[in-house]
Amino acid sequence: MQKLDATIAEAQKSLSEVTAIASKIQDGEGTMGLLMNDEKLYDNLERVTRDLDLLLVELKANPKKFIPPLVQIGGKKKNNKNNETPKNDETYND
């Protein structure tokens, strides 16, 4: 009988916690509450997600449009005077 009482007490505690969480969500508290109750926030997040998806599609289709030329050639810097790739101990000078 003692185990049954403990189980019932634990169930009541859990139900109280779930009720408190649902109440906070309904009142617009916390992230979940804001998402469920603030239509403007939801719409903005949806728009941002859609824009990021379009950006990723464009990035995959045209990577050279977004990646600087030095990264595209493996990061090797060229000497301005002779248009040669510098040796290991040479640095790029402007």
C-alpha angles and dihedrals in degrees: 000000000000092000091051092051091049091049092050091048091050091048091051091049091050092048091051091052092049090049091051091050092048090049092052091049091049090050091053096250122149129004096300091048092051093048092049097043106030108072093182092056091048092049092049092050090048091050093048091049091050091048092050090050090053090048092052091049090051092046091053092046096045110020093160089063090064106028119077116242094248092058091048092058094047098270096286113150121215128220110249096219103049100017088235130139108255120245120247095271096043123093131204112263123197 
